[in-house]
Amino acid sequence: MIHHTPAAKLQVARPAFAHQIGTLSKDDPTPLYQQLQKLLRTAIHSQIITASEAIPPERDLADDFDVSRITVRKAIDGLVSEGLLVRRQGSGTYVASRFEKSLSRLSSFSEDMISRGRKPHSEWISKTHGVVTPEESLSLGLSPGSQVCRFQRLRYADAAIMALEYTTLPAFALPTLDEVGDSLYEALSRTGHRPVRALQRLRAVALTGEQADRLQVPAGTPGLFIERRGFLADGLTCELNHSYYRGDAYDVIAEVNELGNLTYGF
């Protein structure tokens, strides 16, 4: 007959989650909640736990990692703020779904987030008037010395930072800077200068120190850069937008049909 010790019984009874993602080290000076965050974050990025998958309840995580529920809650709160986890009332905590956006449809960030059931908002970095730069002049088709409006902001979905956005508009498109609230396209719709078509260019980038700092990710983290030039119905260029998206939240997809048309998304 084989006799099991209480410790062996405890080991057998342990949930498998800790064995999947790793264990905490009491000898590591890093706070336990940060260690747990790192394990969960790594498991999400490496797809050990996948988009829309539920993580174990706080009580189970506390038992599994031998920490307090306060420690678990603090770890999860940080990952919710980062946009990696989402809480669903009465259901549990889940790995956030990655976003897909069709580039064949001209829509604003706010419209995209609302369509996914997320609450968009902006944190303004700056709103300024100024003289067009040579690069802006070329992109917007403006004469040297023309006036432009410049906007810099962070874009959020719920509490998660999603993108860093730089937008330049010809001054004729907006009567005042204060016209813009959370949605730039809403403001342009009111003034009759919302783009009806756009050219968009997308490429992968390594986020610079400043960009990563704003997006609250490590410097050099992969990101998605999208440049958009928007046009009015008469062909005038009315928008130049440079956006840097967190690479851990977006996917790039392309669909090709027999006619050679492409449908892009990210």
C-alpha positions as CSV (number, residue, x, y, z in Angstrom):
1,M,0.0,0.0,0.0
2,I,1.3,3.5,-0.9
3,H,0.9,6.1,1.8
4,H,0.7,9.8,0.7
5,T,1.8,12.6,2.9
6,P,-0.4,15.7,3.3
7,A,2.1,17.6,1.2
8,A,1.7,15.1,-1.6
9,K,-2.1,15.4,-1.4
10,L,-1.7,19.2,-1.5
11,Q,0.5,19.0,-4.6
12,V,-2.0,16.7,-6.4
13,A,-4.9,19.0,-5.5
14,R,-3.2,22.1,-6.8
15,P,-4.8,23.6,-9.9
16,A,-2.7,23.2,-13.1
17,F,-2.6,26.9,-13.8
18,A,0.6,27.6,-11.8
19,H,2.3,24.6,-13.6
20,Q,1.3,26.2,-16.9
21,I,2.6,29.7,-16.4
22,G,5.3,29.3,-13.7
23,T,5.8,30.0,-10.0
24,L,6.6,32.9,-7.7
25,S,9.9,33.2,-5.9
26,K,9.9,34.3,-2.3
27,D,13.6,35.0,-2.6
28,D,13.1,37.5,-5.4
29,P,13.0,41.1,-4.0
30,T,10.4,42.0,-6.7
31,P,7.0,42.4,-5.1
32,L,4.9,39.3,-5.4
33,Y,2.1,41.1,-7.3
34,Q,4.6,42.2,-9.9
35,Q,6.0,38.7,-10.2
36,L,2.4,37.4,-10.8
37,Q,1.8,40.2,-13.3
38,K,4.9,39.2,-15.2
39,L,3.9,35.5,-15.3
40,L,0.4,36.4,-16.5
41,R,1.7,38.9,-19.0
42,T,4.2,36.5,-20.4
43,A,1.6,33.7,-20.6
44,I,-0.7,36.1,-22.6
45,H,2.0,37.2,-25.0
46,S,3.2,33.7,-25.6
47,Q,-0.5,32.5,-26.0
48,I,-0.3,30.0,-23.1
49,I,-3.6,31.6,-22.3
50,T,-5.4,33.0,-25.4
51,A,-7.7,35.8,-26.3
52,S,-11.2,35.6,-24.6
53,E,-10.0,32.7,-22.3
54,A,-11.0,33.1,-18.6
55,I,-8.3,33.0,-16.0
56,P,-9.0,31.3,-12.7
57,P,-10.9,33.2,-10.0
58,E,-8.9,35.3,-7.5
59,R,-9.4,32.8,-4.7
60,D,-8.0,29.9,-6.8
61,L,-5.0,32.0,-7.9
62,A,-4.3,33.0,-4.3
63,D,-4.4,29.4,-3.2
64,D,-2.4,28.2,-6.2
65,F,0.4,30.8,-5.8
66,D,0.3,30.9,-2.0
67,V,-0.4,34.6,-1.8
68,S,-3.2,36.8,-0.5
69,R,-6.2,37.7,-2.5
70,I,-5.1,41.4,-2.2
71,T,-1.9,40.5,-4.0
72,V,-3.8,38.7,-6.7
73,R,-6.3,41.6,-7.1
74,K,-3.5,44.1,-7.3
75,A,-1.8,42.0,-10.0
76,I,-5.0,41.7,-12.0
77,D,-5.9,45.4,-11.6
78,G,-2.6,46.3,-13.3
79,L,-3.2,44.0,-16.2
80,V,-6.7,45.3,-16.6
81,S,-5.3,48.8,-16.8
82,E,-2.8,47.7,-19.4
83,G,-5.7,46.3,-21.5
84,L,-4.5,42.7,-21.3
85,L,-7.3,41.5,-19.1
86,V,-11.0,42.5,-18.9
87,R,-13.5,42.0,-16.1
88,R,-17.0,40.9,-16.9
89,Q,-19.6,41.5,-14.3
90,G,-20.8,38.3,-12.7
91,S,-18.7,36.2,-15.1
92,G,-15.0,36.5,-14.3
93,T,-11.8,37.9,-15.7
94,Y,-10.8,37.2,-19.3
95,V,-7.8,37.7,-21.6
96,A,-8.7,40.7,-23.8
97,S,-9.6,40.1,-27.4
98,R,-7.2,41.6,-29.9
99,F,-8.7,44.2,-32.2
100,E,-9.3,43.9,-35.9
101,K,-10.1,47.0,-37.9
102,S,-11.0,47.0,-41.6
103,L,-8.9,49.5,-43.4
104,S,-11.4,49.4,-46.3
105,R,-13.8,51.4,-44.2
106,L,-13.1,55.0,-43.2
107,S,-14.0,55.2,-39.6
108,S,-12.7,56.9,-36.5
109,F,-11.0,55.3,-33.5
110,S,-14.1,56.3,-31.4
111,E,-16.5,54.6,-33.8
112,D,-14.3,51.5,-33.9
113,M,-14.2,51.1,-30.1
114,I,-18.0,51.8,-29.7
115,S,-18.7,49.2,-32.3
116,R,-16.8,46.7,-30.1
117,G,-18.7,47.6,-27.0
118,R,-15.7,49.5,-25.6
119,K,-15.8,53.1,-24.2
120,P,-13.4,55.4,-26.0
121,H,-11.8,58.5,-24.6
122,S,-8.8,60.7,-25.2
123,E,-6.1,62.2,-23.0
124,W,-4.9,65.3,-24.7
125,I,-1.2,66.0,-24.9
126,S,-1.5,69.2,-26.9
127,K,-3.8,71.3,-29.2
128,T,-2.0,74.0,-31.1
129,H,-2.1,76.4,-34.1
130,G,1.0,76.9,-36.2
131,V,2.6,77.4,-39.6
132,V,2.8,74.4,-41.8
133,T,6.1,72.5,-41.9
134,P,7.7,71.4,-45.2
135,E,6.6,67.8,-44.6
136,E,3.0,68.8,-43.7
137,S,2.9,71.2,-46.7
138,L,3.8,68.3,-49.1
139,S,1.4,65.9,-47.5
140,L,-1.6,68.3,-47.2
141,G,-1.0,70.2,-50.5
142,L,-0.7,73.5,-48.7
143,S,1.4,76.6,-49.6
144,P,4.3,77.6,-47.4
145,G,3.1,79.8,-44.6
146,S,-0.3,78.3,-44.4
147,Q,-1.9,77.8,-41.0
148,V,-2.6,74.3,-39.6
149,C,-4.1,72.8,-36.4
150,R,-2.1,70.1,-34.6
151,F,-3.4,67.6,-32.1
152,Q,-1.5,65.1,-30.0
153,R,-3.4,62.6,-27.8
154,L,-3.5,59.2,-26.3
155,R,-6.4,57.0,-27.3
156,Y,-8.1,54.8,-24.7
157,A,-10.5,51.9,-24.9
158,D,-12.1,51.8,-21.4
159,A,-9.1,52.2,-19.1
160,A,-6.5,50.7,-21.5
161,I,-4.1,52.9,-23.6
162,M,-4.4,51.7,-27.2
163,A,-2.6,54.3,-29.4
164,L,-0.6,57.5,-29.6
165,E,-2.0,59.8,-32.3
166,Y,-0.6,62.9,-34.1
167,T,-3.0,64.8,-36.4
168,T,-2.5,67.8,-38.5
169,L,-5.4,69.6,-40.2
170,P,-5.6,72.7,-42.5
171,A,-6.8,75.6,-40.5
172,F,-9.9,75.9,-42.8
173,A,-11.2,72.6,-41.5
174,L,-11.8,73.8,-37.9
175,P,-12.9,77.3,-36.7
176,T,-11.4,76.7,-33.2
177,L,-9.3,74.1,-31.5
178,D,-12.0,73.8,-28.8
179,E,-14.3,72.4,-31.4
180,V,-12.7,69.0,-30.9
181,G,-13.9,66.7,-28.0
182,D,-13.1,63.0,-27.9
183,S,-13.9,62.4,-31.6
184,L,-12.1,64.5,-34.2
185,Y,-14.3,63.1,-36.9
186,E,-17.4,64.3,-35.1
187,A,-16.0,67.8,-35.0
188,L,-15.1,67.6,-38.7
189,S,-18.6,66.3,-39.5
190,R,-20.0,69.4,-37.8
191,T,-17.9,71.8,-39.9
192,G,-18.5,69.9,-43.1
193,H,-14.8,68.8,-43.5
194,R,-14.9,65.1,-42.6
195,P,-12.9,63.0,-45.0
196,V,-14.9,60.9,-47.5
197,R,-11.9,58.8,-48.6
198,A,-8.3,58.2,-47.4
199,L,-5.0,56.7,-48.3
200,Q,-3.5,54.7,-45.5
201,R,0.0,53.2,-45.1
202,L,0.8,50.7,-42.4
203,R,4.2,49.3,-41.2
204,A,5.6,47.6,-38.2
205,V,7.9,49.7,-36.0
206,A,9.9,49.4,-32.8
207,L,8.5,52.1,-30.5
208,T,10.9,54.8,-29.5
209,G,11.5,55.6,-25.8
210,E,9.1,58.5,-25.9
211,Q,6.4,56.6,-27.7
212,A,6.8,53.6,-25.5
213,D,6.7,55.8,-22.4
214,R,3.4,57.3,-23.5
215,L,1.9,53.9,-24.3
216,Q,3.3,52.4,-21.0
217,V,5.3,49.6,-22.7
218,P,9.1,49.0,-22.7
219,A,11.1,50.9,-25.3
220,G,11.6,48.9,-28.4
221,T,8.3,47.1,-28.1
222,P,6.8,46.2,-31.5
223,G,4.1,48.6,-32.6
224,L,2.0,49.4,-35.6
225,F,2.4,52.7,-37.4
226,I,-0.4,54.0,-39.6
227,E,-0.2,57.1,-41.7
228,R,-3.5,58.4,-43.1
229,R,-4.2,61.2,-45.5
230,G,-7.9,62.1,-45.7
231,F,-9.6,63.8,-48.6
232,L,-12.8,65.8,-49.1
233,A,-15.2,65.0,-51.9
234,D,-13.6,67.8,-54.1
235,G,-10.2,66.2,-53.7
236,L,-8.7,68.6,-51.2
237,T,-6.6,67.0,-48.5
238,C,-8.1,67.7,-45.1
239,E,-6.2,65.4,-42.7
240,L,-2.7,64.0,-42.0
241,N,-2.7,61.5,-39.2
242,H,0.2,59.5,-37.8
243,S,-0.8,56.9,-35.2
244,Y,1.3,54.4,-33.2
245,Y,-0.7,51.4,-32.0
246,R,0.3,48.9,-29.3
247,G,1.4,45.8,-31.2
248,D,0.1,43.5,-28.4
249,A,-3.5,44.6,-29.0
250,Y,-3.8,44.6,-32.8
251,D,-3.6,42.0,-35.6
252,V,-2.9,42.6,-39.3
253,I,-5.1,40.7,-41.8
254,A,-5.5,40.9,-45.6
255,E,-8.1,39.2,-47.7
256,V,-7.5,38.9,-51.5
257,N,-10.3,38.1,-54.0
258,E,-10.1,36.9,-57.6
259,L,-10.5,40.4,-58.9
260,G,-7.3,41.5,-57.2
261,N,-9.0,43.7,-54.6
262,L,-7.6,43.7,-51.1
263,T,-9.4,44.0,-47.9
264,Y,-7.1,45.0,-45.1
265,G,-7.5,45.0,-41.3
266,F,-5.3,45.2,-38.2
